[in-house]
């Protein structure tokens, strides 16, 4: 059984923190209760980057002996992604500018120097399938490489069709990840890349390098 249902947009979580927390926890409780009462022998792969749902899944595993594989997928992107997410909104802006024949693409972003660990969504889906065969526990799904957002948007443009520039806007910044906007008080931490422990199991050789020649946003 795979549990991927959630309000996953970080931007939305900052706008509606209560709705995001209550919805995600309630959905997780509903699923885990159904497993506990109806199919306790079933294995569950829980995809969560939120601490509350992750801890909740761990509690059910410990208390009721359910085999729950808790996957912590870091940022992932790929074809068709909604523009609620950073890569989706950057590629949308590029596509709109190129369709209009604009010589220069001006991307409105948050802090372009913030760095994240990105993985292609097709590799993440493959990882979820492989995780169904793993023992209960916690597994980080990530590349182990930190990529600055300024690099992710440069991967969206195929030179020499367009020139690119960025414009940082306060409304596009998450409160904890932008030091350049005076409207925000929180400072960025160091670039964060996850521990690729799941890859070391040998079950998940990634096929799609984020921003590589075979990657399309």
Buried (B, 14 or more C-beta within 10 A) or exposed (E): EBBEEBBBBBBEBEEBEEEBBEBBBEBBEEBBEEBBEEEEEEBBBBBBBBEEBBEBBBEBBEEEEBBBBBBBBBBBBBEEBEEEBBBBBBBBBBEEBBEEEEEEBEBEBBBBBBBBBBBBBBBBBBBBEBBEEBEBBBBBBBBBBBBBBBBBBBBBBEEEEBEBEBEBEEEBBBEBBBBBBEEBEEEBEEBEBBBBBBBEEEBBEBEBBBBEEEBEB
